């Protein structure tokens, strides 16, 4: 496709979308704008975009597609600003925010003028942030949710999906309300729980300073998402508060049920509680990308001798396998420690496991 694509917000998501469009549509011009001018300059320097715009108005005026990849509260302000600008006839505007009801409501300032706005949410991410972490493969096989308005043009929707074909994502169309409920259940609410677990651990440390030391393993893993941006989650909770308030009330009932089971000391009921959870969890798709970025971890038992870790990373480098993080769960003299290596995707993890098994006798296990 030919045309001008204007990306507002050149972080991980905006930058990755720009790369996907550049690779698929060679004749398109990709223009970028970020409130941080240095980020925009960097995006152009590393080839994520073709041109930078000094202002939103400058970049939007001749754009065929405008992608707003900013926090939701900022996106609302941008929609309002765009509604007052002279835009190209037939322009399509979309966003990448993780809440939709309020955005669709705000976008009425555009749709009332006959401008095409179609809400979007690519459900993918990374442990890294910023335009330097942008990858054209970020969205591959991930779900990309769209929330077209009931009055949205079918032709405009088809054009948007054509523009985004290079993401190789799985496109789904849902209502804004269903979107916010779904993401509330499987993304927003788990982030609240992770944060609350961390708060509980921090409070418990007042009674024992061993808490933080012992939390370095599995506890740290299951609460990883609590390290997400506080600013972003403040906005998400405020924009999806009705759904989350209902979920929190349901959670209170669930915890009350657990409390009652413990009070009765019913071992069989406790067993069935965990059995039901295990069966449902084990039945979830293991190869799908969901709302929360997956962690592709490989656990390696390594002996505590000088050079063991560099030996492993050396083999991975030899096979050109990129790692995103590496850490040791535990190591004691003459006892095997557990080295945890994180990868960008499942393919890299599989290659790494094969590599380590080929070059060493260290035991490996998928995380």
N, C-alpha and C positions, 0 to 999 in steps of 0.2 A: 504494500500500500504506500502511496505517496501522501505527503502532508506534513504538517508541523505539530509536534507533540510537546506540550508544555508541562513539565513536572515541577510542582511546587512542594518543596521539602525534600532535600537530597540526603536522607539518611539511608539506613539499610533497605527499607522497603521501596522508597522512591527511587533510589539508585539501582536496585535490582530490577525494578520494572522498566527503567530506562534501558538497561542492558538487554533485557528480553526483547524489547521493541526494536532496538538497534540491530540485533542479530537477525530478527525475522523480517524486518522491513528495511532493507538496505537503502531505499530511496527516501526514507523519512528523515526529517531534521528534528533532533531532540534538543529542546531548549530547557534549561533548568534555572530555578531560582531557589535560594535559601536565605533565610533571615541572617544567617551567618555567611557573610560574603566569602570568607576563607574556605568554607565547605563547598561553595559553588565553584570557586576557583580550582579547588582540588579535584572536584568531580570532572571538570573539563580537562584538567591536566592528565588524569588517568584514563580518559576516554569513555567515561560513563555518559557524558552528554556532549553534544557538538558545540553548543553556544550557551553563554550565560545571559540572563536578563537582569537589568539593574532594578527592575520593579515588577510587580505582578501585572500591572497594566501593560507594560511593554511586552512581556512574554505572552499575555493572554490575547492581545488584540488580533493576531493573525493565526491563532492556534486552531487546529481541527479537533484536537483532543486535549483536554486539560485534566491532569491527575493531581488531586490534592492529597499529599501524603504527609500530613501533619497531625499533631494531637487534636482530638475532637473539638475542644473549645476554640482552638486556633482555626480549624476548618470552618466552623460556624462563622467566624469573622470574615474569612476569605470568601465564603459564599455571599455574604452580604455585600462585600466590596465588588465582587464580580457582577452582581445584579445591577450595579450602577455604571458599569463600563460598556463601551461599544464593542461587542464581540462579533466574530465572524458568523455568518448565517450557517446554521447546521452544526455548529460546534457541539461536541459532547463533553460533558463534565462528569467526572466520577471522583470518589474519594477512596481511602483505604482504612477508614476508622473501624474500630471493633465494637462500636455501638451505632445503631442505625435509626431508631425511632425519632430521636431529636434532630438528627441530621436531615432526614427526609422532610420533617416538618419545616426546618429552617430553609431547605432548598426550594420551598414554594415561592420564594422571592425570585427564583430563576424560572421555574416551570410556569409561573403565571405570565411570564413574558414570552413563553414558547420556546425557551431554551431547554435542551435535553440534559437532565441530570439523572444519573443512574448510580445509586449507592453501591459500593463494592467493599469487600473485605477479604484480602488474600490471607488465608489462615496458615501462615508460615512465618518463621523467624529464625533467629540464630542467637548463639551465646555472645556474639560480638555485635557492635553497633557502629553507626557511622557509614559514610559512603565508601570508605576503604574496605568495608566488609561486604559490600554489594557483590552478588553473584547471579549470573543468568540462570543458574540451576536451582535457585532458592525455592521456587514455587513448584518445581517438577513433581507431579503426582499429589500435590497438596490440594485441598479444597479451596475454591475461590467462590465465595458467596456473593450474589448480586441481589439487590433489593429494588427492582424497578418499581416505579410508581404505577398505579393502576392506569394512569393516562400516558405512560411512557410509550414512545414510538417503538414498535417491533423492529423497524428498520434500523433505528439508532442503536438498539440493544445488539443487533446482529453485527453492526459495524464495530461496536465496542469490543465484542468478543473476538472479532477478527484482528483488531489492533493488539489484543492481549494473547493471541494464539501462541506466541513464542514462550509464554510462561509454562506451557505444557501442564497446566493445572486442570483440575476437575471442576468445571463450572456448574454451579447450582443456583437456582433462582428461588428465593423465599420471601415472605413478607417481612417488613421491618420488625414487626412484633415477634414473629417466630425466630428471626435472627437473634434478637436480644435475649430471648428466653434460652435458646440453644447455647449461645456463648456464655450466658450467665451460669448455666449448669456446668458446662465442661471447661470453662476457662476462668471467668471472673470469680465465681464462688471458690474454686480451689485456691486461687491466689489469696483470698481472705483467710482461708483455713491455714495455709502455709504461714502467713504472717502471724496468725494467732498462736500457732505452735512455737514460733520463734519467741514471741512475747512471753509465752508460758515458760520456756526454757530460761530466758533472761531473768525472769522473776525467781525461778527455782535456784538460780546461781547464788542468790543471797543466802540460801541455806547451805549450799555446798559448792565450792569452787571447782569441783570435779565435773560439773555439768558441761561446761564448754569443752573440756578435754574429751569427754566421752561422746559428745555430739559431733565430733569431727568425722565420723564414718557415715553410717546409714542415715542418721538424723539429718546431717548436712545435705545428703542426696535428696531426701524426700521433701526438703524445704528449699530447694534451689530457686524455685520461682519467687520466693520471698525477696530475692535480690533484684527484682525488676524495678524499673523507674518509679519512685514514689509520686512524681508529678503525673505520670501517665495514669497510674492506678487511682489517684485522687479523681481525675477527670472521668475515668471509666465508671467508678462507683457512683459519682454524682449523676451521670447520664443514664445509668441503668439501675437506679436505686430502687424502683418499684419491684422489679424482678428479684433483686438481691435481698430486699427486705422479706419477701415471701419465702425465698430459699433459706434465709437465716431462721425464720420462724419454724420451718420444717426441720431444720437441723437441730433446733432446740428440742423438738419432739423426739427426734432420733436419739439424741444424747440422753434424754429422760428415759427412753426405753432401755438403753444400755445400763443406766443407773439402776433401774428397777430389776433388771436381770441379775446384776451384781448383788443387789440387796437380798434377793431370794436365794442366791448361791446355786442357781440351776445350771449345773455343768453342761447338760445336754442342750439347753437353750443357747448357752454361750457358744458351744460347738457349732450349732446350726447357724448362728449369726455370722460367724467367720466363714463357714462353709459356703453359705449363700453368696457372700461377698467374693470369695475366691472363685467360685464358679462363674459369676458374672464377669469378673475381671479377666479371668483366663480366656473367656470367650470373645473378648474385644479384639478387633483386628490388630495384628502385630506389625503389619507392614504399611499401614496407612499413616499419612501425616494428619494430625489432628489440630485442635485449636492451640494447644500448648506445644511449643517446639520440643521435639524428641531429643533425648540425650543418648547418643550412640557411644556407650562406654564398653571398654574391653578391660577385664580384670586379669592381671598377670601376676602369678606367684613368682617373686624374684628373691634369690638369696641375698643376704646383706654382705656383699663384698664390693670393694671399690671398682667402679666402672660398669656395674651390672645394668644400670639405667641407661647410660650412654651407649652401651652395647645394643640395647633394644632400639633406641631412637636412631642409632646408626643404620641398623638394618631397614627400618622404616624409611629413612632418608634415601637409602640405596634404591629402594623400590618406588621412590617418589610418592609416598603416601603421606598426606598432610594430616597433622593432628591439631586439634583446637585447644586442648588442655591436657595437663598431666599432673598427677599428684600421688602421694603415698598415703595409704590409709594407716598402715602400721609397719614399723620395722624395728626389730630387736636383734641384738648380736647373735649370730648363728641361727637365727630363726627366719623363715620365709616371711617377707612382707608382701603387701598387696599393692601393686602399682595399678593405678586407674588411668587409662588413656582414653580421652574423648575425641570423637571424630565428627566431621560435618554431616556424614550420611552413612547409611547402612552398608553401601558398597565399599567405602573406605575401611569400615570396621572389619568387614569380611576379608578384604585383602590383607589387612594388618594381622588378623588372626592366622591366616594361612602363612604369611611371611614369618611371624614369630615361631610358629610350629615347625617351619622348614629349617630355620637357622639355629634354633635353640631347643632345649628340652624343658623350657619353662612351661608350666601348665597355664592355660588360658580359659577364660569363661566369659560368655556374653553377659553384659550387665542388664 
